[in-house]
Amino acid sequence: MTISLLEPLGIESADLASFAREMESAGHRFTSYDQKAATVQQLIARSAGQEIIMIANTPYPKEAIVANPQIKMIAVAFTGVDHVDLEACRKQGIVVTNCAGYSDQAVAEHAVALALASLRKIVECDRATRASLSSASLMGSEIYGKRVGIIGYGRIGARTAALFSAFGAEVVVYSRKPDHNRPETFLSLEQLLSSSDIISLHVPSTIETRHMIGSKELAKMKKGALLINCARGPVVDSAALAGALKDGSISAALDVFDTEPPLDGDDPLLLAANTVLTPHVAYLTQEAMVRRAAIEFENVRAYLRGEIQNRVDL
């Protein structure tokens, strides 16, 4: 079969070459690109004649799918697949797989890192030190003893809960499918919002979760509470969040936004106070990239064997 990796996976070239040789020795034709496609037309051209498409977080729209009716599989080297037109895939009978689980530890650690950066004013401390200033006004606070609310209790949410628990936090959880056999306390969304000192989001981007944290929910948060989003940008109403940050009632630590960084210079969240921002890097560790590539290529190998693993429901 013809297989094309349309963007780099963040692994060493020697590792990619090893994966390529394995494909080619089995009689398949493998192509890879070391840069993302700059336009949809370039994406369409790279996909021409390819039966298996491999991507990471490059959006794969309906236009590319319709223009290439020979595509049988799209292997996504990511957990979320909201950047792929799944309805077009369903209509065309394309199998879509993902790499769920590759970044559980990385994202959970990043959520904790954002909490620490916010509570201990790490960014401000760095600036003060470089400017030869003192520690005046840089007193922070601890995770220990805080109530941490986890919204979304999949693998990443559960791992994040465990890490915050290790700091001595009291962890509470909101989930559409509460598991009362777990050690954490499950609350309603309203109870969690109104009682948590730190709230960490770990839900997928779906129609149901779009703007699940809006002005009404933000108003229910405790004064001084911290909102962490390492999930998906559209889960939070960014305009409402910018307003809440402006009045100083809460703070936020964000890794995801309505669009992929780099953000427009006039994005209100870039100008908001009481924030720590990172450019969608929670998943991006050396270890996670190696795990991701291994899962991605195994998904393709399984398909070539006539098996399907990590299939996404369309």
C-alpha positions, 0 to 999 in steps of 0.5 A: 500500500502507499503510505504517507507521513505528512508532517514530522513526529518529533522523533530522531531521523534514525528512528523514522528511517527504521520505521520506514525500512520496516514498511518498505521491507514488507512491500509498502511504499512509504513517504514522509515530509519534514515540514507541515503542509503550508496550505490545504492545496499542498496537503491535497497534493501530498495525499494524492495516490496515498492509501494511508495518511499519517498526521499529527495535529495538522488539520485535515479538512473535508476538501483533502478527503474528498479530493483523495477518494483512494484514502482508506485510513487516516492515522492520527498521532494525537489523542484528540481528532477534532482537527479531522473532518470525521463526517467526511471520513465516515461518508467515504468509509475511511478508518481513523485511528488515534494515539490515545495514552501517549501523552497522559503523563506529559499533560498531567505533569504540565497541568501541575507545572502550570499550577506551580508557575501560577501559585509560586509566581515563577514568571514574575520571579524570573523577570525580577531576578533578571532585572536585579530586583528583590523578592518584594511582592513575590510571595506565593502559595502552596498546592498542599491543602488546596482543593483541586477540582478535576473536570473530566476523568479519563486517563489524563484526568485520573493521572493529574488527580494522582499527581495533585494528591501526591502534593497533599491536595484534596482532589474532587472530580466532576465526570459525566460517568462518575466512578464511586469505586475511585478514591476521589470524591465526585461532585456536581459541576456546580459544587466543584466550581464553587468549592475548588481552589484549583480547577483543571480541565481534561475533557475532549472537544465535542459539541457537548463540551464546547464552552462548557466553562462560560460566564455562568460557570466562571462566576461560580468559581471561588474568588482567587481560584485558578483555572488550568486548561490543558485540554482543548481551547473551545472548552472555555469561552475565551471572551468570558474568561478574558472578562473574568480575568480583567476584573481580577476575580480568578487567574488562569494557566492555559496551554490551549486556545481557540486557535493553534498558537502563534496567536494573533497579537490582539487576542484578549487572553494575551493581554489579560492579567493573572495568567500563565500561558504556554503555546500548546506544549503540554503533550510535547516531551521527548518521551511522549514523542517516542511513545506517540510514534511507536503507537502511530506506526503500530496502528498502521502495521495493525491495519496492514495486517487486517486488524484495527486498533485505537479506532475512533468512532465516527 
